[in-house]
Each structure stands twice: as structure tokens, then as C-alpha cells.
């Protein structure tokens, strides 16, 4: 198994050349490294050619104990892809994981939770109620961006002032998860929220002597506001407003669902959210399909019910 690390390096280099993001590459490298360490700890230590399905299943069982199905699936995917590569390169005659079934994952098992209009209004009012002027404008800008553009929390955290183009009304999102940047045209409300926040941000940083800070959203020390603090602040605001917010991702779900329900085409929603494949965007049609709702409204049963009520 001395070759394992060098083989992983070769495989990951090929993986990276395919255009995957550095974060995704790091996850794959880490997962394969953990498997290599586990194999090296076996006694007697098996050779690369001696790795079989029993060893693979044993590792997966230990690695994913008490983990979510998505984690199990991710571990198996990393090992299965590496196995195919080893077969292709001639190190294995066949992959031990080739016929091993992974956990059954139903993309509709948990429908994305959306924030309804009343709850969104209460969140907005909760942000307006903050006695701290800087914090009030900052939270309004964050909520506007999260819902108006469907950004992930990490994307919001990594925004810098240089990403904002006020003249064109554009916001540059790094797309670290997918490896592709995207430039989004912002709705009018988002534009006003960001523009109202920026002078407050400048005055706040000027008082701290930190006007050189590039981050769009900053903490009380004038440094980039960490994602955990973003979540904590918005969740606290939601609880005070009586809004059942369970995940920051609900803003993203709500953005996608409401755009589709408003008649925005699927590819445009995909581009806004930065989904790598349109299949991820399609799942929002499961419960926010305007054509389906219109069909239900025009069903002949409605006329029958009206006649019966009369």
C-alpha cells in the first residue's frame, strides 16, 4: 500500500484537471486519504491488489457509523470513482465496489422548505426593529441578498465590496462550490438594501480604523463576518419575529421556488442559483410548478363544486 498515496495524487490531479473546484478536490483527497490510512492500519497489511469487497464494506461501515445517508453515499462515490480509475489504469482487474448498492436517496423525501410571504415580512420587520443602525442595515442587506439572489451562506460570507457594481446593478458571486463564478443582476430591492448599507459600513469601519477591510459584511471588530455568526444573528432575529427558520438554506429554497412560481424559466433559475446541473433545479418544480397550479385551478371539478354549492 505504499503506492496508495502516489496513486491518489495522480488521480486527484486528473480530477482537478477536469475543472472541479479546489474545495471539492480537497474533499476527495481527504476521503481517499482516510481510506488509505485505514488500510495501512490492517494487520496483516493487504497489498493494493488484495483489496476486496469485504475490506471496502468494513471501512465504509466504520467510516459512516451514525452518519447521514448523504455521507454514506459520498464516501461510496469517492471510493467507487477511484476504483474505476484503478481498473482503467490497470492496477485492478475489477472494482470491489462496482456492484455494491449505495443507500437509496429520494430527492423528494424532504421537500425544500420555503419561507412564506408572511414570514418573510416578519423577518424584514425584525431586521428593521434592531436598535443598532449599522446592524439594522447590515441584516436587511443580508436578508435581501439571501432571498433575492438565493446565495448560499458561504457565498454571502465571502462577498467583498469589490464584487458589487452599483452602476450596473450586478453582484459577482465566487462560485467556490462549483468552480464557476456567476454575475447576477440584482432586483431593485436588493440594490437599495446594499446601497443603504454601504455608507453605514464605511462609517462603522472608519471609527475602527479598518477602512481597508475588503469584506462586504463585517463583525464588531471590523473583520469579515464568519458564516456561523451570520447564521446565529439571523436565527436569533427569526426567533424574536416568531418565524420558524430551521436552516439558512430556506432562503435559497424560497428564492428558487418563488422564481419558478413567478414564471421564470428553469435555465435562468439554474444560472441564478449556480446549480452545476439542471437536475438540481428541477426538484423545485416538485411543488412550485405554475403550470401545474394553473391546471388545477382550471380543472372541471371546480365548476362542479361551484354548481353544487349554488
N, C-alpha and C positions, 0 to 999 in steps of 0.2 A: 504493500500500500504506500510505499514511498512515492510512487508516481502520482498518487491521487492529487496532491496539491498542484503539481505542474499541469496535470490534465485539466483541473478546474480552471487554472489560469488561461489555458488555451481556449477552453470552452467559453469562458466569460468574455474573453477578448472578441470572440466571434459573435457572441450575444450582443456586446456593446456596439460592434460594427454594424449591426442590424438597425441601429438607431434608437435603442431603448434608453430611457432616462437613467442618469447616474444613480438615482435612488433605487430604481428597480434592479439595476445591475448589482448594487450593493446587497440588496435583499437576497438575490440568487446566490451570490458568492458566499454570503453568511450561511445560508441554508445548506449549501453543499459542503461548506467547511465544517459545520456541525456534524454532518453525516460522516465525514472523513475522520473526525476526532473519535466518534463513537465506534467506528470500525477498527481504528488503531488500538482502542482500549480492549478489544475482544482478545481472549486467550483460549486457544492459540489464535494469533492474528491471521485472518484469512488473506489470501492473495486477491488481487483485483479480479482474476478470472474465477475465483471461488465464491464470489458474492452471489447469493441466490435469493429466491423469493422469501424464504424463512427469515433470513437476516434483514431484508428490507422491511418485512412486516413487523419484526421485532423492534427495529428502530422507529418506525412510524408510530407504533403503539406507545413507546416510551416518550417520544418527542411530542406527541399530541395528546397525552393524557390530560383530561379535564379542559381541553381546548375546544373552541367552537368548530363547527363543521367547515367553515371557510378556511380555518387554519389548517385542518387536515387536508383539505383539497389543495391548498397552496404548497404544502410540503410534498405531497404526492406529485403535483405538477412539476416542481423543480427537479425531483429525482427522476421522474419519467422522461422529461426532456433531456436530461443529462444521459440517461440510459440509451435513448435513441441516438444521441451523438456518439456514444462509445461504440454502439453497433456500427454506425456509419463509418467510424474511423478504424474499425477492425479490432478493437480491444475486447469486445464481447461478440459472441455469436448470436445472442438474442438477449433482450432486456427482461430481467426478472419481473418488472412491473408492468409489462406490456398488457397482460390480461387481468391485472388486479383492478377490481372496480373501486372507484372512489365513492365518497358519500354522495347521496342524492341531494342535489341542491336545487330547490324550486325557486326561480327568480321572483315568483309572485307569492311565495309563502308569507313574506312580510311586505305588504304594500307600503310604498313610501308614504310617510306621514306628512301631510301638508298642514300649513298654518292657515286657518280660515280668515276671512276678511276681518271679522270682529276681533279675533285675537291679535291680528297684525295691527289693527288700530290701537288696541290696548298697549301693545309693545311700544308703538310710536308715542303714545301719550305718556307711558312710563319713562321713556327717554327724555321727553320734554319736561318732566317733573323733577329732574335732577337739579339740586340747588347749585351745583358747581357748573359754571358757564362752559368751561373748557370740556368737562366730562360730558355735558349735555350735547354739545355739538359733535363731539367725537363719537358718541354712541349712535346718534342719529345718522352720521355718515356711515358707520359700520353696518347698521341695520339696512340702510338704503342699498349699500353695495352687496351685502349678503343676499338680500331678497331680489333686488333689481337686476343683478347680473348672475346670481347663482354661484358665487365663488365658494370654493372650499375654504375651510378655516385657515389652512396653511397658506393658501394663496393670498388671503386677506392679510395674514401676519407678515408676509414677505413683500407687500406693496411698499414702494418708495415714492416720494414726491415726484421724482423724475419720470415715473410711469404715467403721470397724469398730464393730459394735453387738454387744457381748458378751452383753447380756441376751437379745436375740432370736436371737443366733447368725447374724447377717446381715453380708454384706460388700458394699459398694457399689462397683461397677466403672464407671469413667468412660465406656467405650464410645467412645473418641475416634475409632476407625477407622470406626464405623458411624453416629456421631452420636446414639446412644441409650444412656443409662445402663441398667444392669441391677443388680438387688439379688438376691444369691444367698444361699440358705440353705446354710450350710456343714456338711459332715459332722462327726461328733464328733471325729475325729482332727485335722481342720484346726482346730477350735475349741480343742482342748487345745494344739496346737502354737503357735498365735498367742498364747494366754493365757500360756503358759510363756515366750514370747519377750518380751512387752511389759515385764515388770519388769526383765529384763536390759537391754533397750533403754533404759529410763528411767535405770537406774544408770549405764550407759555414757555417756549424754548428760549426766547430772549431773556426772560427772567432767570432761567437756569444757566445761561451762558452756553447753550447747546445748539445754536442755530445751524451748526454744520451737520446735525443728525439727518441722515437720508430717509429714515423710515417715515412712512405716512402716518402710522399710528404709534404713539409713544406712551410710555408709562410715566409715573410721577417723578422719575429721575431723569427723564428726557431721553431714555434709550428705547430701542424697538420694543413694542409691547408683545410679550410672548403669547402664543396661542392659548396656553392654559389660562392666562389672565383674561384674555378676550372671552373665552367660554364662561369663566366664573362670573365676570361682570354682567354678561347678557343673561345668564341663567338666574342670577340674583334679581335682575330687573324684571325678568319674566315672572318669577315667583311673586314679587311685590305687585305685579299687574294682574295676577291671577291667571296667567297663561300657562297651559300645560306643555311647556317646552321640554322635551326629553333629549334632544340632540341638536347640535348646531347644524347638522346636515338637513334638518327640516326646512331651513331657509332655501337650500338648494332644491329640495324636492318641490317646495311650493313654487319657486320660480319656474321650474320645468313644467309642472302641471298647469299653472295658470297661463303660461305662454301657449301651450298646446290647446288649452280650452279657449283661448282668445283667437285661435285660428292660425297661429304662427306655424309655418311648415317645419316638418321634422328635421331636415338637414340644418335649418337655421338654429333650431334649439340645440342640436348637437354641437354646432360651432360655438354657440354662446357658452355652453357648459364645458366644452373642451373634452367631450367624450371621444375616446380613441376609435370606438366602433359604434355605429348607429344602433346596434342591438341593445346597448345600454340605455339609449334614449327611448327606444321603442317601449320599454317596460312602463313608461309613464302613460302610454296610451291605454294601459290596462284599466285605468279608472278615470282618465280625463280626456276622453275622445269626444270632441264636439259633434262629430257626425253621428256617433252612437247616441248621444243625448238627444240630438235633433230627431233621429229616427224614433226614439222612444216617445218623444213629445207628439209625433205625428201618427202614432200607432192608432188604428181604428178603434181599439179598445177604449181610448179616451172619449170618443164620440158616443160609444155605447154607454159609458158610465155617466156622461152628461145627460143623455136621454133618460137613463134610469133615474137619475137624481131629480129630473124635472117631473 
